Amino acid sequence: MQIAVDHVDALAPRIDALEVRFEELLPRLDALGAEIAALREELREALGAISEDAAALRDQQLPVLRAIVTEETATRRRLEQLRREPDYAIPFEDPDPLVTVCIPTYDRVSLLTERALPSVLAQTHRRLEVLVVGDASPPEMATALDTLGDERVRFVNLTHRHATTDADRHWMVGSSPARNTGYELATGDWIVDFDDDDAMRPDAIETVLAKAREQRLEVVYGKLEAHFADGTTEIIGRFPPTVHQFGWQGAVVHSGLRFFGRHSVAVAFGHPNDWFRVENMMRAGVRLGMVDSVLYDYYPARSWRSETPVPDNAFTEEHAW
């Protein structure tokens, strides 16, 4: 027992020395902690500055990237060349021009056949080509369209769907391939975009067509009455077009402008493809006009939307853009 006590007594000075040493280190540890905190703050500020610089650089580069993606300079030349061609005047001068109405669709058979198509086929302008483009639609779509018995209606079905698993991103650009196919196949002097869940007022096409022909405008659109799922409504339409105050539903477009297609890459710039398209037209100098009256009934998909599972034949881009 005495040996143990002697051993502890011998260790006591060393323990005391360690305590003194520890107390001497405490201020240094406090100083080191303060230095680390200061370094963290400097790093946070540096990362914030880098983020701001990156955002500024992105904002500077986006117009250049957009001009490259949309071939802006070449498109402006194509527009100038179109206006010099003899056939450019035909849509304005033909006394009864053919109008192609392009309607992309997937599986909303009842809305298409009970609301959208009846409103198109009842137009006071009778010379129509109605081109329904299936976005890899199921077989019942073709069957339903065959039963209409109207020779003005033509159905073309794509082999696969371009979809994303994000519903909002798909809403922004999902119909682009079907719409571009419609522009490619249209044979009319004028081309109209429409949706499979909306309705035209009876004189919609006649009204916008008259303004386009009288004033030799290349695009003419009217106002929309938006109907929301909660029962509220809103009038949409402004000139010149602004985001959320413009819709392609029923707008007539000179057929020579079909090269202004829809771009799936629009979502990378934060835009739906419809707004991206009209912006591209304005940047190129397309002659636009608006009829200051409501011509279309619009049922916003995001208000009425019921989620539709991505089909097996869809080309999905879960991490696109």
For each residue, the residues with C-beta under 8 A, 3 or more apart:
1: 4 5
2: 5 6
3: 6 7
4: 1 7 8
5: 1 2 8 9
6: 2 3 9 10
7: 3 4 10 11
8: 4 5 11 12
9: 5 6 12
10: 6 7 13
11: 7 8 14 15
12: 8 9 15 16
13: 10 16 17
14: 11 17 18
15: 11 12 18 19
16: 12 13 19 20
17: 13 14 20 21
18: 14 15 21 22
19: 15 16 22 23
20: 16 17 23 24
21: 17 18 24 25
22: 18 19 25 26
23: 19 20 26
24: 20 21 27 28
25: 21 22 28 29
26: 22 23 29 30
27: 24 30 31
28: 24 25 31 32
29: 25 26 32 33
30: 26 27 33 34
31: 27 28 34 35
32: 28 29 35 36
33: 29 30 36 37
34: 30 31 37 38
35: 31 32 38 39
36: 32 33 39 40
37: 33 34 40 41
38: 34 35 41 42
39: 35 36 42 43
40: 36 37 43 44
41: 37 38 44 45
42: 38 39 45 46
43: 39 40 46 47
44: 40 41 47 48
45: 41 42 48 49
46: 42 43 49 50
47: 43 44 50 51
48: 44 45 51 52
49: 45 46 52 53
50: 46 47 53 54
51: 47 48 54 55
52: 48 49 55 56
53: 49 50 56 57
54: 50 51 57 58
55: 51 52 58 59
56: 52 53 59 60
57: 53 54 60 61
58: 54 55 61 62
59: 55 56 62
60: 56 57 63 64
61: 57 58 64 65
62: 58 59 65 66 269
63: 60 66 67
64: 60 61 67 68
65: 61 62 68 69
66: 62 63 69 70 72 269
67: 63 64 70 72 73
68: 64 65 71 72
69: 65 66 263 265
70: 66 67 75 263 280
71: 68 74 75
72: 66 67 68 75 76 280 283 284
73: 67 76 77
74: 71 77 78
75: 70 71 72 78 79 259 260 280 284
76: 72 73 79 80 284 285
77: 73 74 80 81
78: 74 75 81 82 259
79: 75 76 82 83 257 284 285 286
80: 76 77 83 84
81: 77 78 84 85
82: 78 79 85 88 256 257
83: 79 80 88
84: 80 81 88
85: 81 82 88 256
86: 89
87: 90 256
88: 82 83 84 85 91 254 256
89: 86 92 93
90: 87 93 94 97 189
91: 88 94 97 189 190 212 213 254 255 256
92: 89 212 213 216
93: 89 90
94: 90 91 97 189
95:
96: 127
97: 90 91 94 127 188 189 190 209 213
98: 127 128 129 187 188 189 190
99: 125 127 128 129 188 189 190 191 192 205 209 252
100: 128 129 130 131 182 186 187 188 190 191 192 255
101: 120 128 129 130 131 192 194 205
102: 131 133 179 182 183 186 191 192 193 194
103: 112 116 117 120 130 131 132 133 182 194 195 196
104: 132 133 135 175 178 179 182 195 196
105: 108 112 132 133 134 135 137 141 178 196
106: 134 135 136 137 161 308
107: 137 138 140 141 308
108: 105 111 112 196 197
109: 112 113 140 141 144
110: 113 114
111: 108 114 115 116 196 197
112: 103 105 108 109 115 116 117 132 141 144 196 197
113: 109 110 116 117 118 144 145 148
114: 110 111 118
115: 111 112 118 119 197 198 199
116: 103 111 112 113 119 120 194 195 196 197 198 199
117: 103 112 113 120 121 130 132 148 153
118: 113 114 115 121 122
119: 115 116 122 123 198 199 200 201 202
120: 101 103 116 117 123 128 130 194 200
121: 117 118 128 130 150 152 153
122: 118 119 202
123: 119 120 126 128 200 202 203 204 205 206
124: 202 203 205 206
125: 99 128 205 206 209
126: 123
127: 96 97 98 99
128: 98 99 100 101 120 121 123 125 152 188 205
129: 98 99 100 101 152 154 186 187 188
130: 100 101 103 117 120 121 150 152 153 154
131: 100 101 102 103 154 156 182 185 186
132: 103 104 105 112 117 145 153 154 155 156 196
133: 102 103 104 105 156 157 158 178 179 181 182 185
134: 105 106 137 141 142 155 156 157 158 178
135: 104 105 106 158 161 162 174 175 177 178
136: 106 157 158 159 160 161 311 313 314
137: 105 106 107 134 141 142 157
138: 107 141
139: 142 143
140: 107 109 143 144
141: 105 107 109 112 134 137 138 144 145 155 157
142: 134 137 139 145 146 155 157
143: 139 140 146 147
144: 109 112 113 140 141 147 148
145: 113 132 141 142 148 153 155
146: 142 143 155
147: 143 144
148: 113 117 144 145 153
149:
150: 121 130 153
151:
152: 121 128 129 130
153: 117 121 130 132 145 148 150
154: 129 130 131 132
155: 132 134 141 142 145 146
156: 131 132 133 134 181 185
157: 133 134 136 137 141 142
158: 133 134 135 136 161 177 178 181
159: 136 313
160: 136 313 314 315
161: 106 135 136 158 174 310 311 313 314 315
162: 135 174 176 177 264 314 315 317
163: 170 174 310 311 314 315 316 317
164: 169 170 174 316 317 318 320
165: 310 316 318
166: 169 170 318
167: 170 171 305 307
168: 171 172 302
169: 164 166 172 173 267 320 321
170: 163 164 166 167 173 174
171: 167 168 174 272 301 302 305
172: 168 169 266 267 271 272 273
173: 169 170 176 262 263 264 265 266 267 272 273
174: 135 161 162 163 164 170 171
175: 104 135 178 179 262 273
176: 162 173 179 180 261 262 263 264 266 273
177: 135 158 162 180 181 264
178: 104 105 133 134 135 158 175 181 182
179: 102 104 133 175 176 182 183 193 261 262 273
180: 176 177 183 184 261 262
181: 133 156 158 177 178 184 185
182: 100 102 103 104 131 133 178 179 185 186 191 193
183: 102 179 180 186 191 258 261
184: 180 181 258
185: 131 133 156 181 182
186: 100 102 129 131 182 183 191 255 258
187: 98 100 129
188: 97 98 99 100 128 129 191 255
189: 90 91 94 97 98 99 254 255
190: 91 97 98 99 100 209 212 252 253 254 255
191: 99 100 102 182 183 186 188 252 253 254 255 257 258
192: 99 100 101 102 205 250 251 252 253
193: 102 179 182 248 249 250 251 253 274
194: 101 102 103 116 120 198 200 249 250
195: 103 104 116 198 249 298 301
196: 103 104 105 108 111 112 116 132
197: 108 111 112 115 116 299 301 304
198: 115 116 119 194 195 249 296 297 298 299
199: 115 116 119 296 297
200: 119 120 123 194 204 205 249 250 295 296 297
201: 119 204 294 295 296 297
202: 119 122 123 124
203: 123 124 206 207 295
204: 123 200 201 207 208 222 250 295 296
205: 99 101 123 124 125 128 192 200 208 209 250 252
206: 123 124 125 203 209 210
207: 203 204 210 211 222 291 293 295
208: 204 205 211 212 220 221 222 250 251 252 291 295
209: 97 99 125 190 205 206 212 213 220 252
210: 206 207 213 214
211: 207 208 214 215 217 220 289 291
212: 91 92 190 208 209 215 216 217 218 219 220 252 254 289
213: 91 92 97 209 210 216
214: 210 211
215: 211 212 289
216: 92 212 213 287
217: 211 212 220 287 288 289
218: 212 253 254 256 257 286 287 288
219: 212 251 252 253 254 257 278 281 286 287 288 289
220: 208 209 211 212 217 251 252 288 289 290 291
221: 208 237 241 246 247 248 250 251 252 288 289 290 291
222: 204 207 208 237 250 251 290 291 293 294 295 296
223: 235 236 237 290 291 292 293 294 295 296
224: 235 236 237 247 249 294 295 296 297 298
225: 233 234 235 236 294 296 297 298
226: 233 234 235 236 298 299 300
227: 233 297 298 299 300
228: 231 232 233 234 300 303
229: 303 304
230: 303
231: 228
232: 228
233: 225 226 227 228
234: 225 226 228
235: 223 224 225 226 294
236: 223 224 225 226 244 245 246 247 298
237: 221 222 223 224 245 246 247 290 292 294
238: 241 242 245 246 290
239: 288 289 290 292
240: 282 288
241: 221 238 245 246 278 282 288
242: 238 245 246
243: 246 271 275
244: 236
245: 236 237 238 241 242
246: 221 236 237 238 241 242 243 274 275 278
247: 221 224 236 237 251 274 296 298
248: 193 221 251 274 277 278
249: 193 194 195 198 200 224 296 298
250: 192 193 194 200 204 205 208 221 222 295 296
251: 192 193 208 219 220 221 222 247 248
252: 99 190 191 192 205 208 209 212 219 220 221
253: 190 191 192 193 218 219 257 258 260
254: 88 91 189 190 191 212 218 219 257
255: 91 100 186 188 189 190 191 258
256: 82 85 87 88 91 218
257: 79 82 191 218 219 253 254 260 281 286
258: 183 184 186 191 253 255 261
259: 75 78
260: 75 253 257 277 280 281 284 286
261: 176 179 180 183 258 277
262: 173 175 176 179 180 266 273 274 276 277
263: 69 70 173 176 266 273 276 277 280
264: 162 173 176 177 267 273
265: 69 173 268 269 321
266: 172 173 176 262 263 269 271 272 273 275 276
267: 169 172 173 264 270 271 272 273 320 321
268: 265 321
269: 62 66 265 266 276
270: 267
271: 172 243 266 267 275 276 279
272: 171 172 173 266 267 275 276
273: 172 173 175 176 179 262 263 264 266 267 276 277
274: 193 246 247 248 262 277 278
275: 243 246 266 271 272 278 279
276: 262 263 266 269 271 272 273 279 280
277: 248 260 261 262 263 273 274 280 281
278: 219 241 246 248 274 275 281 282 288
279: 271 275 276 282 283
280: 70 72 75 260 263 276 277 283 284
281: 219 257 260 277 278 284 286 288
282: 240 241 278 279 285 286 288
283: 72 279 280
284: 72 75 76 79 260 280 281
285: 76 79 282
286: 79 218 219 257 260 281 282
287: 216 217 218 219
288: 217 218 219 220 221 239 240 241 278 281 282
289: 211 212 215 217 219 220 221 239
290: 220 221 222 223 237 238 239
291: 207 208 211 220 221 222 223 295
292: 223 237 239
293: 207 222 223
294: 201 222 223 224 225 235 237
295: 200 201 203 204 207 208 222 223 224 250 291
296: 198 199 200 201 204 222 223 224 225 247 249 250
297: 198 199 200 201 224 225 227
298: 195 198 224 225 226 227 236 247 249
299: 197 198 226 227 303 304
300: 226 227 228 303 304
301: 171 195 197 304 305
302: 168 171 305
303: 228 229 230 299 300
304: 197 229 299 300 301
305: 167 171 301 302
306:
307: 167
308: 106 107
309:
310: 161 163 165 314 316
311: 136 161 163 314
312:
313: 136 159 160 161
314: 136 160 161 162 163 310 311
315: 160 161 162 163
316: 163 164 165 310
317: 162 163 164 320 321
318: 164 165 166
319:
320: 164 169 267 317
321: 169 265 267 268 317
